[in-house]
């Protein structure tokens, strides 16, 4: 099975996730900047962080499937697992917003980020297992330093919120989540480099 339907479905789901998140933002009651800050300020920050994360997953998902010619049933299910984790972003983001960064919602948000990272890693692994250890995707990933560091930072953030009382623990948790986002926003050229090296060998017709 070719990848076009999987990619189209995934793009649609991610677009819906972003739409739901922006619809959760509260409209200010007044017409002044202070009303915006008071009513929507926290929501805009949490929306921005989650939007960046969805954008990162969309970007990496798109690049990864440039090196995939065919998908198996295992790849389809692994992709659905990733989309399930990402589909929880509007819920966990809204909870953090409504609670004004209380400990439990921040921990659940961190667990949501961690589960999405694990699901992406599983999807990547299923694709490599399907293609073989010498696959182009395996070559492109290499040591995958960022992929290994990210879960460590998520866990550090979750533990900070759980073990350190008050706003300090929550602040450290959010800082860990922001650092991971910044780390992945920086363009990753690994897959582009492999595609350039192999010319059109890995082009997928759609």
C-alpha positions in Angstrom: 0.0 0.0 0.0 1.4 3.4 -0.9 1.7 6.2 1.6 -0.6 8.8 0.1 -3.8 7.9 2.0 -1.9 7.6 5.3 -0.3 11.0 4.8 -3.6 12.7 3.7 -5.4 11.3 6.7 -2.7 12.3 9.1 -2.6 15.9 7.6 -6.3 16.1 8.1 -6.2 15.0 11.7 -3.4 17.4 12.6 -5.3 20.3 10.9 -8.4 19.4 13.0 -6.3 19.3 16.2 -5.0 22.8 15.6 -8.5 24.0 14.8 -10.0 22.6 18.0 -7.2 24.2 20.1 -7.7 27.6 18.6 -11.5 27.4 19.1 -10.8 26.7 22.8 -9.3 30.2 23.2 -11.5 32.5 25.2 -12.7 35.8 23.5 -11.9 38.8 25.8 -15.0 40.4 27.3 -13.7 43.9 26.8 -12.0 45.8 24.0 -8.7 46.6 25.5 -5.3 45.0 25.6 -5.6 44.4 29.3 -8.8 42.4 28.7 -6.9 40.2 26.2 -4.1 39.6 28.6 -6.4 38.9 31.5 -8.8 36.6 29.6 -6.7 35.0 26.9 -3.1 35.5 27.9 -2.4 32.1 29.5 -4.5 30.4 26.8 -2.4 32.0 24.0 0.8 30.8 25.6 -0.4 27.2 26.0 -1.9 27.3 22.5 1.4 28.6 21.1 3.4 25.8 22.7 1.0 23.1 21.6 0.8 24.6 18.1 4.6 24.4 17.8 4.5 20.8 18.9 1.9 19.8 16.4 3.8 21.7 13.7 7.0 19.8 14.7 5.2 16.4 14.4 3.7 17.4 11.1 7.1 18.5 9.8 8.9 15.4 10.9 6.1 13.1 9.8 6.2 14.6 6.4 9.9 14.3 6.1 10.0 10.7 7.4 7.5 9.5 4.8 9.6 10.9 2.0 11.7 7.8 2.6 8.8 5.3 2.7 7.5 3.7 -0.4 5.0 1.2 1.0 3.2 0.9 4.3 2.1 -2.3 6.1 -0.7 -2.8 8.5 1.8 -2.4 11.4 2.7 1.1 10.1 -1.0 2.0 9.8 -1.7 1.1 13.4 1.5 2.7 14.7 0.5 5.9 12.9 -3.0 5.8 14.4 -1.4 5.4 17.9 0.6 8.6 17.2 -2.5 10.4 16.0 -4.4 9.3 19.1 -1.7 10.8 21.4 -1.6 14.0 19.4 -5.4 14.2 19.4 -5.3 14.6 23.2 -3.4 17.9 22.9 -6.5 20.1 22.8 -7.8 18.4 26.0 -4.5 18.6 28.0 -3.7 22.1 26.7 -7.2 23.3 27.7 -6.8 21.8 31.1 -3.5 23.6 31.7 -5.1 26.8 30.6 -8.2 26.5 32.7 -6.2 25.5 35.8 -3.7 28.3 35.4 -0.8 25.9 35.4 -1.8 23.8 38.4 0.5 20.8 39.1 -1.8 17.9 38.0 -2.8 19.4 34.6 0.9 20.2 33.9 1.9 16.6 34.8 -0.8 15.2 32.5 0.3 17.6 29.7 3.9 16.3 30.1 2.7 12.7 30.0 0.8 13.6 26.8 4.0 15.0 25.3 6.0 11.9 26.4 3.4 9.5 25.0 3.4 11.3 21.6 7.2 11.0 21.6 7.1 7.3 22.3 4.4 6.8 19.7 6.5 8.6 17.1 9.6 6.5 18.1 7.5 3.3 17.7 6.2 4.4 14.3 9.8 5.1 13.2 10.9 1.7 14.5 8.1 -0.2 12.7 9.0 1.5 9.4 12.7 0.6 9.8 11.8 -3.0 10.7 9.6 -3.1 7.6 12.4 -1.7 5.4 15.3 -3.4 7.0 18.4 -2.2 9.0 20.0 -0.8 5.8 17.0 1.3 5.0 17.3 5.0 4.0 15.4 6.0 7.1 17.8 4.2 9.3 20.7 5.9 7.6 19.0 9.3 8.0 18.3 8.9 11.7 21.8 8.1 12.6 22.5 8.4 16.4 19.2 10.4 16.8 20.5 12.4 19.7 17.5 14.7 19.9 15.2 11.7 19.8 17.0 10.3 22.9 17.3 13.5 24.8 13.6 14.6 24.4 12.0 11.8 26.6 14.6 12.5 29.3 13.6 16.2 29.3 9.9 15.3 29.4 10.5 12.9 32.4 12.6 15.6 34.1 9.8 18.1 33.6 7.1 15.7 34.9 9.2 14.8 38.0 9.9 18.5 38.7 6.2 19.2 38.8 5.5 16.2 41.0 8.4 16.5 43.4 8.9 20.3 43.8 6.1 22.1 45.5 4.6 25.3 44.2 5.2 27.3 41.1 8.9 26.5 41.0 8.3 22.8 40.1 5.6 23.8 37.5 7.9 26.4 36.1 10.8 23.9 35.7 8.4 21.5 34.0 7.2 24.1 31.5 10.8 25.1 30.9 11.7 21.5 30.0 8.8 21.3 27.6 9.8 24.6 26.0 13.4 23.5 25.6 12.4 20.3 23.8 10.2 22.4 21.4 13.0 24.8 20.7 15.4 21.9 20.1 13.1 20.4 17.5 12.1 23.8 15.8 15.7 24.1 14.7 15.6 22.6 11.2 16.8 19.0 11.0 18.5 18.3 7.7 19.2 14.5 8.2 16.5 13.2 5.9 17.0 16.0 3.3 20.6 15.1 3.2 19.9 11.4 2.5 17.4 12.3 -0.2 20.0 14.6 -1.9 22.7 11.9 -1.6 20.5 9.3 -3.3 18.9 11.6 -5.8 15.3 10.5 -6.8 15.8 6.9 -5.6 13.4 7.5 -2.7 10.8 9.6 -4.4 7.4 8.4 -3.7 4.8 8.9 -6.5 1.4 10.3 -5.3 
